[in-house]
Each structure stands twice: as C-alpha cells, then as structure tokens.
Amino acid sequence: MRLIIPFFILAMAGISSPLKADNDFCGVTNTAFQPGERLTYRVYYTVAGAYFGAGEAVFTNTLEHMVGKDVYHVVAEGKTFSFYDKVYKVRDRYETYIDTATLQPYKFIRNVNEGGYKTYENITFVKAANTAVSSEGVYKVPICVQDPMSAMSYTRNLDFSNLKPGDKVPFNMFLDRQVYSMYVRYMGRETIRTKYAKFRAIKIKPLLINSNIFTGGEKMTVWISDDPNHIALRVESAIVVGKIKIDMIDCKNLRYPLTSLVAF
C-alpha cells in the first residue's frame, strides 16, 4: 500500500515524463546504512483535522549473496492495524537486492494485498544487457536504473551539502513495466517534532505517482535526519481524500549515532 510504505516506495515512486537516458544516479557509494538496520514507521490518517493511527511499516536490511556479489536485501512490510482491516485491509511486502558496491538493484519483488486487490511482481535486472526481466516480458532499461526500494537507499546517500533549496536530483526508475524519469527536490533544512522526538532535518519533495491514492506532482514532503544516517523521520502527503502522516517511531542498529536528535 503506497500509504503504508513511505517515500521511498516510494509512493516515493512517482511518475513524471517518459524514458530519459541519464546516469545521474550512478556512482554513489553507501555511507548511510549498514546490515542489521531496522526502522519502524506508524501511519496516521486525518479525520476532521485529527490524526489517528491506521498501520505500521517496518524496514529491515540484511547482507546476502547474489549473482556472485554481496548484496543488501532490503525488505519493507506494511500492514493496517486489526481495527482498520475492516475498512481497508493491507498486507504488503516489498523487497530489493542491491549491489553493495554500486547500490544498483539486481532483483525487485512486490507482493501486495490491498483492500482485496492482489498483485505480485518479481523483476530481475540484467546489468550486462540493460534489461528488466519479469514473467510478463523483457524490458530495456538505462544503465543506472532504480526500483522503488533501491531508490530509497540511493536517496539516503545523496550529498545534500552541495545542493541549494529548489535544486532537483533526477534519476530513472522502473515500475509497472515502464521506465520513468524521476527527481527529488531539495527544500532546505529545518527542525521538526515528530511522534518520536525533536530533530534537525533535511526537507525534500519527491515527485509522486498519479494514482488512485495520490495526485501527481510534488504533493509529498519528506524530512530525513540531518546526520550521516539520513533516515526518514516524517512523511506528509495529501491523498485523494484527506491527508496522511508517517512518523518514524523506532530505529535500531543505525550505522552512526542519531546526532540529529535534539530532544525527546
């Protein structure tokens, strides 16, 4: 569910123009996360101006081996709380396998069950041929292409110190049998208070998918920790009906101390 899996999926997975062959997301080295990291988020819906908890998402990261290389296996699992299941039951699982050296994806898996709608995707990225292979066909992709999950990991490793407010970082993403030209816009820095604590944060806006939940454009705002971890602290977005807020409520085994934390 694009409400449960933040930004980054997200949902950070927005759609803009057709295929654009650029390599803006090539050559980034992972300096932000490590195997064993675990991030937990709570999803809130707004009703008459009040937010109430509707579900949670958990992101985990383990070190594995694939195609003769070490890979990060990043998994995001989202579900609605039991009381909300009667309204709109969600049980989603997203996975990506990312090269530890290049942060390029080798495999993306999406297993979605949302309000009775079910879909399953298993995509293999063949780097030697610049293709994405699924049960539905073989698709040509750019040299440096992301899936929704790997795009999240990639964004965490951007050097925001070299950006000015309003600057955009473009990249290509493969989703639903197509390549889309995406970007993340840097908005500056500010201090925010979430359900977890008060933080110094980096503010960004990802381009969004125009879907049955989100309207396209820069309607989502994401605050990430202003420290080397670059973890998402809060996500806010308008949806077709109302708004959502997603807050990080727990973090374990971060690569660095959470120095962006100001106070609980």
Backbone hydrogen bonds, N-H to C=O, Kabsch-Sander energy under -0.5 kcal/mol:
donor,donor_aa,acceptor,acceptor_aa,energy
4,I,1,M,-0.9
5,I,1,M,-2.4
8,F,10,L,-0.5
9,I,6,P,-2.6
9,I,10,L,-0.8
10,L,8,F,-9.9
10,L,11,A,-0.6
10,L,12,M,-0.8
10,L,148,P,-0.6
12,M,7,F,-1.8
12,M,10,L,-9.9
13,A,9,I,-0.8
13,A,10,L,-1.1
14,G,12,M,-0.9
14,G,207,L,-0.5
15,I,208,L,-1.0
17,S,181,S,-0.6
22,D,20,K,-1.4
26,C,23,N,-1.9
31,T,29,T,-0.6
36,G,61,N,-4.1
37,E,34,Q,-1.5
38,R,252,K,-2.1
39,L,59,F,-2.4
40,T,250,D,-2.6
41,Y,57,A,-3.1
42,R,247,D,-2.6
43,V,55,G,-3.1
44,Y,245,K,-3.2
45,Y,52,F,-2.3
46,T,243,K,-1.9
47,V,50,A,-3.5
50,A,47,V,-2.2
52,F,45,Y,-2.3
54,A,43,V,-3.2
55,G,43,V,-1.2
56,E,79,K,-2.4
57,A,41,Y,-2.2
58,V,77,E,-2.3
59,F,39,L,-3.1
60,T,75,V,-2.5
61,N,37,E,-1.2
62,T,73,H,-1.8
64,E,62,T,-0.5
64,E,71,V,-2.9
66,M,69,K,-2.8
69,K,66,M,-2.7
71,V,64,E,-2.7
72,Y,98,I,-2.8
73,H,62,T,-3.3
73,H,71,V,-0.6
74,V,72,Y,-0.8
74,V,96,T,-2.3
75,V,60,T,-2.3
75,V,73,H,-0.5
76,A,94,Y,-2.8
77,E,58,V,-2.3
78,G,92,D,-1.9
79,K,56,E,-2.4
80,T,90,V,-1.4
81,F,54,A,-2.5
84,Y,81,F,-1.1
85,D,81,F,-1.1
85,D,82,S,-0.5
86,K,82,S,-0.5
87,V,84,Y,-1.4
88,Y,84,Y,-2.4
89,K,85,D,-0.7
91,R,113,N,-2.5
92,D,78,G,-2.8
93,R,111,N,-2.1
94,Y,76,A,-2.9
95,E,109,I,-2.7
96,T,74,V,-2.0
97,Y,107,K,-2.2
98,I,72,Y,-2.6
98,I,96,T,-0.5
99,D,104,Q,-2.9
100,T,70,D,-2.0
103,L,99,D,-2.5
106,Y,97,Y,-3.4
107,K,97,Y,-1.0
108,F,123,I,-2.5
109,I,95,E,-2.5
110,R,121,E,-2.3
111,N,93,R,-2.8
112,V,110,R,-0.5
112,V,119,T,-2.9
114,E,117,Y,-3.0
115,G,89,K,-3.5
117,Y,114,E,-2.2
119,T,112,V,-2.0
121,E,110,R,-2.6
123,I,108,F,-3.1
124,T,133,V,-2.7
125,F,106,Y,-2.6
126,V,124,T,-0.7
126,V,131,T,-2.5
127,K,125,F,-0.9
129,A,126,V,-0.6
130,N,126,V,-1.0
131,T,126,V,-1.7
132,A,139,Y,-2.7
133,V,124,T,-3.2
134,S,137,G,-2.7
137,G,134,S,-1.2
139,Y,132,A,-2.6
141,V,130,N,-2.7
145,V,143,I,-0.8
146,Q,172,N,-2.1
151,A,147,D,-2.4
152,M,148,P,-0.8
153,S,149,M,-1.4
154,Y,150,S,-2.5
155,T,151,A,-2.5
156,R,152,M,-1.6
157,N,153,S,-0.5
157,N,154,Y,-1.5
158,L,155,T,-1.7
160,F,158,L,-1.1
162,N,159,D,-1.1
163,L,160,F,-1.7
166,G,186,Y,-3.6
167,D,164,K,-2.7
169,V,184,V,-2.6
171,F,182,M,-1.9
172,N,144,C,-0.5
173,M,180,Y,-2.3
174,F,146,Q,-2.8
175,L,173,M,-0.5
175,L,178,Q,-2.5
178,Q,175,L,-1.1
180,Y,173,M,-3.0
181,S,17,S,-2.0
182,M,171,F,-3.3
182,M,180,Y,-0.6
184,V,169,V,-1.8
185,R,205,K,-2.8
186,Y,167,D,-2.7
186,Y,184,V,-0.5
187,M,203,K,-3.1
188,G,203,K,-0.8
190,E,201,A,-2.1
192,I,199,F,-2.4
194,T,197,A,-3.2
198,K,263,A,-3.4
199,F,192,I,-3.1
200,R,260,S,-2.4
201,A,190,E,-2.9
202,I,224,I,-3.1
203,K,188,G,-3.1
204,I,222,V,-2.8
205,K,185,R,-2.5
207,L,183,Y,-1.8
208,L,217,G,-1.7
211,S,209,I,-1.0
211,S,214,F,-2.6
217,G,208,L,-0.9
219,K,217,G,-1.2
220,M,206,P,-0.5
221,T,236,E,-2.8
222,V,204,I,-2.9
223,W,234,R,-2.7
224,I,202,I,-2.7
224,I,222,V,-0.5
225,S,231,I,-2.8
226,D,200,R,-2.3
227,D,225,S,-2.0
230,H,227,D,-1.1
233,L,223,W,-3.4
234,R,223,W,-1.5
235,V,246,I,-2.4
236,E,221,T,-2.5
237,S,244,I,-1.9
238,A,219,K,-1.1
239,I,242,G,-2.4
240,V,213,I,-2.6
244,I,237,S,-2.5
245,K,44,Y,-2.3
246,I,235,V,-3.0
247,D,42,R,-2.0
248,M,233,L,-2.5
249,I,40,T,-2.7
250,D,40,T,-1.3
252,K,38,R,-2.4
259,T,257,P,-2.2
261,L,258,L,-1.6
262,V,198,K,-3.4
263,A,198,K,-1.2
